[in-house]
Amino acid sequence: GYFLVTDLEGKGDMGVMHARMAIGYDQKGKHYTGSWVSDMDGTHWVYSGDVDASGKKLALLADGPDMMDPTKTAKYKDEYEIVDADHRVLASSVQGADGKWTQFMTMKYTRAKK
């Protein structure tokens, strides 16, 4: 399988963020897998997930520190949507104790022009 590796830079409420992400298809496991690191937290996020029937949305699940209590672990879901060749949207959600998903972030990606 092939992996897409991206370097990201963004500005938000918490300041400037730099990150590196890799997403690819695990041919042995028959699912997508990914990795994310950033200078905003010390967690190495490891993802696993699948593409929907349209082929335009990828849902990746990961375990990470609970935002309300970092001594606990929570389930997270990142949903990537391919809008067109130059644009993607990421919606991030966390699963609560009641099993419901709550979206806490949306990022819009634009391919840099050369």
N, C-alpha and C positions, 0 to 999 in steps of 0.2 A: 504494500500500500504506500501511498504518498502522504506526506504531511505538509500542511500549510503552516509556515512559521511567520509570525507577524510581530513587529515591534510597534508598540502603541505609545502615544503621548496624548494626554488630555488634561483639561483644566476643569475643575468643578468646585463644589462647596468646600472640599478639603484641600484645595490647592492643586498644584501640577502633579500629575501622575505619569510614571513611566512603567511599562510592563512588556513582557514577552509572552506570547501564547503560541502553542503548537497544537494543531488538531489534525487527526488523520484517521484512517480506517484500519482497524486491526483485523487482518484477513483470517487469522486463526480463531479469534474470539467472535468474529462476525458482528462487530459493533464499532461505533466510533469511539475514539479515546482522545483525551486532550490533557494539556498541562498549562498552568498559568502561574506566573510569578510577577510581583510588582514591588515597587518601593513604598507602597502604602500599608502593607502588612507583611508579617514574616511567614505567611503560610504558603506552602507549595500545594496548589490545588491540583488534584488529579481527577479527571472527569471520565465518564462513560455514558454512552447514549446512542440514539438512533435518529434517522431522518424520517420525516413524515411522508405520506403517500405522494405529496406534491413535489417532493425533492427540493423544496426551497426553505424548509425549516428543520433545524437540527436542535434537539433537546439533549442537553448534557447534565448529568446529575453528579454531585460531589458531596462529600462530608467535609465540614469545616467548623471552625470555632463559632459557637453561638454568639450572635451580636449582643445579646442581653447579658450573657454570662460566659465569658471566654474559657471558663473551666469545664464547660459542657460542649458537646458536639451537636450540630444541627445539620439537616439535609438542605442542600441548595440546588436550584435548577437554573441553568443558563439556557435561554432559547435564542438561537441565532436565526435570523431571517435574511435571505438573500433578496434584496430589493431589485438590484440590477448589477451589471458588471462592475460598477464603481461604488456601490453603496450596500451596507449591511446594517441591521439593527439588532442589538442585544437587549433582551429583557431578563433581569435577574430576579429570582424569587427565593424565599426561604419558607420551609415548611414548619408550621407551628405545632405545638403539642396536640392540638385538635385535629391534625392531619391536613389542614387547609394551607394552601400556598398564598403568600403575600408578596406581591411585586414591590421591590424597594429601589430599583434602579433601571434606567433605560439609557443606552449609549447608542449614538449614531456614528457609524464609521464611514469615512470617505477615502477612497484611494488617492494617495498623493500623486500629483502630476509631475512628470519628469521634465 
